[in-house]
């Protein structure tokens, strides 16, 4: 079994405009006479690799803790594409994809409304990206809302640089931050080794 870690380091990730920088603080250190090492972190739930829940843009939407873990596990497809992705593009891509789709676009793959409509028609359950967002800044609100209204979850801030295009099993479980709109995730792809 091959395992690809597709998560970004929280403290080395690019930060979405306006979000706070993550911070770590040592509360106790052995090298300074403490009996143990103990730290705390302060970060936005949208830092690094993270999952957006519908509550992020829908006041009556599901929060992270409302979503079953099965939504974050299962067959997925990694696809390389960048630029503005239209419904026509999705019509070409989705017949070859699983219900969870991860877009490798070096941070430059952005959905249009027509792409979201086609994804809904195809029953896409989760869409991921190696960018900070799945939408251009001016379309961020509308695209996120439309994805959530169509029951499509969002996984952002991936590192797909070492995972070739193709089919995998995705494991991207959120922290149990029950009442929040998003959560950091440790995302991995599992693949069967060739010839085994």
C-alpha positions as CSV (number, residue, x, y, z in Angstrom):
1,X,0.0,0.0,0.0
2,X,1.3,3.4,-1.0
3,X,0.5,6.4,1.2
4,X,0.8,10.0,0.0
5,X,0.6,12.7,2.6
6,X,-1.2,15.6,0.9
7,X,-1.4,17.9,3.9
8,X,0.5,21.2,4.2
9,X,2.5,22.1,7.3
10,X,0.3,24.6,9.3
11,X,3.2,26.9,10.1
12,X,4.6,27.0,6.5
13,X,1.3,27.3,4.6
14,X,0.3,30.4,2.7
15,X,-2.4,32.4,4.5
16,X,-5.6,33.5,2.9
17,X,-5.8,37.3,2.8
18,X,-7.1,38.7,6.1
19,X,-6.7,35.5,8.1
20,X,-4.4,35.5,11.1
21,X,-1.0,33.9,11.0
22,X,-0.8,30.7,13.1
23,X,1.2,31.0,16.3
24,X,2.8,28.4,18.6
25,X,3.9,29.1,22.2
26,X,5.8,27.0,24.6
27,X,4.1,26.7,28.0
28,X,6.9,24.4,29.4
29,X,10.2,23.3,28.1
30,X,12.6,20.7,29.5
31,X,15.6,22.6,28.3
32,X,14.5,25.6,30.4
33,X,14.0,23.5,33.6
34,X,10.4,22.3,33.0
35,X,9.5,18.8,33.8
36,X,8.0,18.3,30.3
37,X,7.5,20.0,27.0
38,X,4.0,21.5,26.6
39,X,2.8,23.9,23.9
40,X,-0.3,25.7,22.7
41,X,-1.3,26.9,19.2
42,X,-3.5,29.8,18.0
43,X,-4.7,29.5,14.5
44,X,-7.6,30.1,12.1
45,X,-9.6,26.9,11.3
46,X,-8.9,27.7,7.6
47,X,-5.1,27.5,7.9
48,X,-3.2,25.0,5.8
49,X,-5.1,21.8,4.8
50,X,-8.6,22.2,6.0
51,X,-12.3,21.3,5.4
52,X,-15.0,23.9,5.0
53,X,-18.4,22.8,6.4
54,X,-21.6,24.3,5.0
55,X,-22.0,26.5,8.1
56,X,-19.1,28.6,6.7
57,X,-21.5,30.2,4.3
58,X,-24.9,29.0,5.3
59,X,-26.2,30.1,8.7
60,X,-28.4,27.0,8.9
61,X,-25.8,24.7,7.3
62,X,-24.2,21.7,8.9
63,X,-21.2,22.4,11.2
64,X,-18.1,20.2,11.1
65,X,-19.4,18.1,14.0
66,X,-22.7,17.4,12.1
67,X,-21.0,15.7,9.2
68,X,-20.5,12.0,9.2
69,X,-16.9,10.8,9.0
70,X,-17.8,8.8,5.9
71,X,-18.0,12.2,4.0
72,X,-14.2,12.5,4.4
73,X,-13.2,9.0,3.4
74,X,-13.5,7.1,0.1
75,X,-12.7,6.7,-3.5
76,X,-11.3,9.9,-5.1
77,X,-9.6,11.0,-8.3
78,X,-6.7,13.5,-8.6
79,X,-6.9,15.6,-11.8
80,X,-4.5,18.2,-13.1
81,X,-6.3,21.3,-14.5
82,X,-5.9,25.0,-13.9
83,X,-7.5,28.3,-14.9
84,X,-11.2,28.9,-14.8
85,X,-13.0,25.6,-14.9
86,X,-16.3,25.7,-16.8
87,X,-19.2,23.3,-16.9
88,X,-17.9,22.1,-20.3
89,X,-14.5,21.3,-18.7
90,X,-16.3,19.3,-16.0
91,X,-18.4,17.4,-18.6
92,X,-15.0,16.2,-20.0
93,X,-13.4,15.4,-16.6
94,X,-16.1,13.9,-14.4
95,X,-17.0,10.8,-16.5
96,X,-13.5,9.5,-15.5
97,X,-13.7,10.5,-11.9
98,X,-14.9,9.1,-8.5
99,X,-17.3,11.1,-6.4
100,X,-14.5,12.9,-4.6
101,X,-12.3,15.0,-6.9
102,X,-9.1,16.7,-6.0
103,X,-7.8,19.5,-8.4
104,X,-4.1,19.9,-8.9
105,X,-3.7,23.4,-10.4
106,X,-0.8,24.8,-8.5
107,X,-3.2,27.1,-6.7
108,X,-4.7,28.3,-10.0
109,X,-7.7,26.1,-10.5
110,X,-11.0,28.0,-10.0
111,X,-14.6,26.9,-10.4
112,X,-17.2,28.8,-12.3
113,X,-20.9,28.5,-11.5
114,X,-21.5,26.2,-14.5
115,X,-18.8,23.9,-13.2
116,X,-20.6,23.6,-9.9
117,X,-23.9,22.8,-11.6
118,X,-22.3,20.0,-13.6
119,X,-20.6,18.6,-10.5
120,X,-24.0,18.5,-8.8
121,X,-25.5,16.7,-11.8
122,X,-22.7,14.1,-11.6
123,X,-23.2,13.6,-7.8
124,X,-19.8,14.9,-6.7
125,X,-19.6,14.7,-2.9
126,X,-16.4,16.5,-2.2
127,X,-14.1,18.8,-4.2
128,X,-10.5,19.6,-3.2
129,X,-7.8,21.9,-4.3
130,X,-4.2,22.6,-3.8
131,X,-5.1,26.3,-3.7
132,X,-6.2,28.6,-0.9
133,X,-9.7,28.6,-2.5
134,X,-11.7,27.0,-5.2
135,X,-12.9,30.3,-6.5
136,X,-11.5,33.6,-7.7
137,X,-11.7,36.2,-4.9
138,X,-14.6,38.1,-6.5
139,X,-16.6,34.8,-6.8
140,X,-15.6,33.2,-3.5
141,X,-18.9,33.8,-1.7
142,X,-21.1,32.6,-4.6
143,X,-19.1,29.5,-5.4
144,X,-18.8,28.3,-1.8
145,X,-22.5,28.9,-1.2
146,X,-23.4,27.0,-4.4
147,X,-21.2,24.1,-3.5
148,X,-22.8,23.8,-0.1
149,X,-26.3,24.2,-1.4
150,X,-25.6,21.2,-3.7
151,X,-24.2,19.2,-0.7
152,X,-20.6,19.3,-2.0
153,X,-18.0,19.5,0.7
154,X,-14.8,21.5,0.3
155,X,-11.2,20.5,1.0
156,X,-8.7,23.3,0.5
157,X,-4.9,23.8,0.9
158,X,-3.8,20.4,-0.3
159,X,-0.2,19.5,-1.4
160,X,-0.7,17.2,-4.4
161,X,2.9,17.7,-5.7
162,X,3.9,14.0,-5.1
163,X,0.7,12.3,-6.0
164,X,0.3,11.4,-9.7
165,X,-3.1,11.9,-11.4
166,X,-5.4,8.9,-10.9
167,X,-7.6,7.1,-8.5
168,X,-7.0,6.7,-4.7
169,X,-8.7,6.3,-1.4
170,X,-8.9,9.6,0.4
171,X,-8.7,10.0,4.2
172,X,-9.1,13.6,5.3
173,X,-10.7,13.6,8.7
174,X,-11.4,16.9,10.5
175,X,-10.7,17.5,14.2
176,X,-13.8,17.1,16.4
177,X,-14.5,20.9,16.6
178,X,-18.2,20.2,16.9
179,X,-19.8,23.6,16.6
180,X,-17.4,25.3,14.1
181,X,-17.5,26.1,10.4
182,X,-14.2,24.5,9.4
183,X,-11.4,22.3,10.7
184,X,-7.8,21.5,9.9
185,X,-7.4,18.0,8.4
186,X,-4.5,15.6,8.0
187,X,-5.2,14.4,4.4
188,X,-3.7,11.3,2.9
189,X,-4.2,9.3,-0.3
190,X,-3.9,5.5,-0.3
191,X,-3.1,3.5,-3.4
192,X,-2.4,-0.1,-4.1
193,X,1.2,-0.7,-5.3
194,X,1.4,-1.9,-8.9
195,X,1.8,-5.6,-9.4
196,X,0.5,-6.5,-5.9
